[in-house]
Amino acid sequence: MYICHYCLKCLCLNRVLIITYYWPPAGGSGVQRWLKFSKYLPEYGWQPVIYTPENPDMKVRDDSLSEDIDVRTEVIKSPITEPYAAYRKIFGISKGDIGNSRVNSSDKPEGNGFSAWLANVVRSNFFIPDPRCGWIGPSVRFLREYLRNHPVDLIISTGPPHSMHLIAKKLTEHIPCPWIADFRDPWTNMFYFKHMKMLPFIRKRHRKLERDVLRSADNIIVVSETMKKDFSRIVPSEKITVITNGFDEDDFIKAEASVNDVFSLVHTGLMIRDGDPYNIWKALDRLCSDIPGFEKDLSIKLIGETDEYIIDEIGKTRLGKCLEYVKYIPHKEITEVQMSAALLLLPLRDEPESGAILTGKFFEYLAAGRPVLAIGPVDGDLGKVLHECKAGEIFEFSDYKGVYEFIRKKYFEFKAGSLNADFDEEQVKKYSRRELTGSLVDLMDTLE
């Protein structure tokens, strides 16, 4: 079945088919990129045609995101069969849970013990390239029939899950049409890939599928310069375009917030155990001892799924009574929380591959206009953009002294009423969703 909101303007627009697993009412970070691109594409002469599952496995539901769907956007859906219900039942995993012996947003089994090991083996060797692989064949058949009567000028697939790219690849083998493969995260260079319990020939299979997608697509979009460099080992760099994630100015124009009267450290989004910024907690605990009144002023807000281990470790210290933990709030409310923070926390994974990651959350932090305290590879893409925008500082996971001194300095600025981010507004502006959609359309127009 499909739903289309037709208007006279649609008749004048080029049409682009966007194959994505994530779409409202699903919430979370995976939805934002193409929801926002689709919101602004009609302004540039393109009508989005979204192809997405009718019954996806939603870890989080956020009905407020539907407000961003332009009335000219056509949404078509087909049913998907996923293994998650049986997977959870066998391995004792609760829907949406991410802690020990659970599954995180990348579908990588977490934790220790035989159950987690077996879950990793099953996930790694029986679902290639990911648990949505069973949707590839039915989607190709569905879309071939749909496109016969509703042609498009361009096809875009976005992954992960990388099964979306395989749908596009097989579809373009039957229906000649330009195709762009958008990578929000790497494939075989993603940090969790090396931890998966794959048989050697399965690992080779992933690398072959990745090469096939990169070589078959007419153009490739990545979100960071490091990802472009990595993919350039497989295809010419001229074939790869960097279009980062960004922020939607509308989200922040509507928000009304002022900096809290307390020294609030805020993190929004997913925080997994291997992204635990332990030296932040250690520094805060020491500052409670070193500075009279610091503990009374301190507030720690973790908004989004956070590993139970992290919550438990914070709770064992005096920081426990300063902690506010909320698993999820609607995205339209997050901007107010971000804008009211003294410091915004941005820990990456404690993995060398994290240097290639530029999360969508970071760009929302930029729009919030509050200083950012990031933890991760200092010479990675995040560090470069952070310093380019003069938005804060980044420290290695092991740099306790640097973290301590940074928080201490910002606290005294807070007490003096001078804690403000001296952002480079011109640099920040480059990352607005409307501006980025213009860059996307420049590429689309060359292929149409």
LINKAMO-V295644 format. One record per run of one state. SS is the DSSP state (A for helix, B for strand, O for the rest). FROM is the first residue (numbers start at 1). TO is the last residue. If there is no record, write none. Layout:
# LINKAMO-V295644
ss: [SS & SS]
from: [FROM & FROM]
to: [TO & TO]
This chain:
# LINKAMO-V295644
ss: [O & B & O & A & O & B & O & B & O & A & O & B & O & B & O & A & O & B & O & A & O & B & O & B & O & A & O & A & O & B & O & A & O & B & O & A & O & A & O & B & O & A & O & A & B & O & B & O & A & O & B & O & B & O & A & O & A & O & A & B & O & B & O & A & O & A & B & O & A & O & B & O & A & O & A & O & B & O & A & O & B & O & A & O & A & O & B & A & O]
from: [1 & 2 & 4 & 8 & 13 & 14 & 20 & 26 & 27 & 29 & 45 & 46 & 54 & 61 & 62 & 63 & 69 & 74 & 79 & 84 & 92 & 103 & 104 & 109 & 110 & 114 & 127 & 135 & 150 & 154 & 160 & 163 & 175 & 179 & 184 & 191 & 196 & 200 & 217 & 219 & 223 & 225 & 232 & 237 & 240 & 243 & 247 & 248 & 249 & 254 & 263 & 269 & 271 & 272 & 273 & 276 & 278 & 291 & 294 & 298 & 304 & 306 & 307 & 308 & 316 & 318 & 323 & 327 & 331 & 340 & 343 & 348 & 352 & 357 & 360 & 369 & 372 & 376 & 381 & 389 & 392 & 396 & 400 & 417 & 425 & 430 & 432 & 433 & 448]
to: [1 & 3 & 7 & 12 & 13 & 19 & 25 & 26 & 28 & 44 & 45 & 53 & 60 & 61 & 62 & 68 & 73 & 78 & 83 & 91 & 102 & 103 & 108 & 109 & 113 & 126 & 134 & 149 & 153 & 159 & 162 & 174 & 178 & 183 & 190 & 195 & 199 & 216 & 218 & 222 & 224 & 231 & 236 & 239 & 242 & 246 & 247 & 248 & 253 & 262 & 268 & 270 & 271 & 272 & 275 & 277 & 290 & 293 & 297 & 303 & 305 & 306 & 307 & 315 & 317 & 322 & 326 & 330 & 339 & 342 & 347 & 351 & 356 & 359 & 368 & 371 & 375 & 380 & 388 & 391 & 395 & 399 & 416 & 424 & 429 & 431 & 432 & 447 & 448]
